[in-house]
Amino acid sequence: MKTTSKLITPLITGACLALLGPIQADDKDKSNRTITLVCDEHGFGGRPAGPTMIDLNEAEGVATIREGGVISHSGEILGAGHITGPLKARFTKNTITFVLRTGDRVDDFTINRLTGIVDIIWTEKNKEMLRYQYTCHVGNAQF
């Protein structure tokens, strides 16, 4: 009887380790996945033409913006489909921050990880500022 248990115990231990190996590897892969936020714009001239998407990869420390565009007061769609990034991002427990520099303009993005609200401060070279927000949620397949 003792000989049988000496053989079975290592077999069971080996089987458990073989099963746990892929699970641990899968967990590592998930830490390097990209999370997509689906965002509605508020406080910017015109109304949204579609959602803006923000792709976040914490393991790589980057953010990418895919603009949904806005419909101007004249009916023209501006910025739709424009992709910016990847941008270097700082991930903390409560926020994600990154900066977009375009010509004489600087956009400072701060994402609240609890509420999903993105505060954006747009600063021109002449120090003129505009503040607006996106309300975001994590994009998942709905059906």
N, C-alpha and C positions, 0 to 999 in steps of 0.2 A: 504493500500500500504506500509506503514512504517513497519508493522508487517512482511510482506513478505521479505523486504530487510533486516530486522534484522535476519531472518532465513537463507537467501541465503548467506549473507556476511561470516558468520562463516563456512558455508559448502564449499564455494569457497576457503577460506583461508586454511581449513583443507585438501582439495583435493590437493592444491598446495604444502603444506608441506609434504603430503604423497608421492607426486611425486618427490620432491627434496631430500627426505631422502635417497632413493636408489642411486641417482646420487652422493650425497656427500660421501656415503659409498664406491661407486665404485672409486671415486677419491682417497680415502685413500688407497684402494687396489693397484691402479696403482703406488703409491709412493713406494710401497714395492715390485715392480716387478723386475725381472732380465732382464737386457739388454745384448744381446749377440753380441759381435764384431766378425766379420769374418776377419781374418788377413792373409796377405801374408808376408813372411819373406824376408828380404833383408840383405845382408852383412854378412851372416853366411856361413861357409864352406858347400859346397854342394848346391843342389837346393831343394825347397820345395816339399815334397811328397803329401801334401795337406794343406788346410788352418789350421791355429791355431785359436782356438776359445777362447775368453776371456769373461767370464760371469761376469757381474758387478751388484751388488745390493747395491745401495747407502744407502737405509734405514738401512740395516744391516752393512754397511761399510766393505764389503768383495768383493774379486775378486777370480775367479777360472780359471785356465788355462787348456785347453784341447789341447794338442800338435798335430799338423798335421804331424810332423816329417820332416826330411830332407833326401834326397838321397845323400849319400856320393860319393866321387869321384870313389870309387870302386863299386858303384851301390847298396850298402846296405842301407836299410831304417832304420833310427835311430830315436827313440823317438816317433813314431806314436802311438796315442791313450793314451799316458801318461796323467793322470789328476793330477793337483797339486792345492790344496786349500781345503776349502776357506782360503784365505790369508787376513789378516787385511789390509784394504786400506783406504787411506785418499782422500776424495773427496772435491775439491775446485771448485770455479766458472770456472777456466780455465784448471785445470789438475786433474788427478787421479794418485796417486802414491802408490806403494806397493813394498815390498821386498820379494824375494825368496832366502832362505838360503839352500844350498845343500852341505853337507860336508864342504870342505874348500872353497867353492865358494859362492859368494853373487851376485845375479842379482837384480839391481835396475831398476824398471819399472816406466816410466813416460808417461802417455797417455795425449796427447793434445786433449782436448774436442772439439776444433774447427776443426782441420785438420784430426783427427783420426790416427795420427802417434804415434806409441809407440816407444820411445827411451829406449833401454836397455843397461845398463852398467854392464858387467860381470867382476867381480873382483875376482882374485884368492888370496889365503892366502899369496902368495909371492908378492902381490901388482900388479901382471901382470894384465892388463886390456884389454878388447875387447868391442867395441861398435858396436851394430847393431840395425836395425829398423824393425818394422812391419808396413805395411800400412793397415789400417782397415776401415771397414764400418759396420754400424749397420745391423745385419742379419735380414731380413724379408722374409716371404714367397714370392717367385718370381712367382709362378703359382699355 
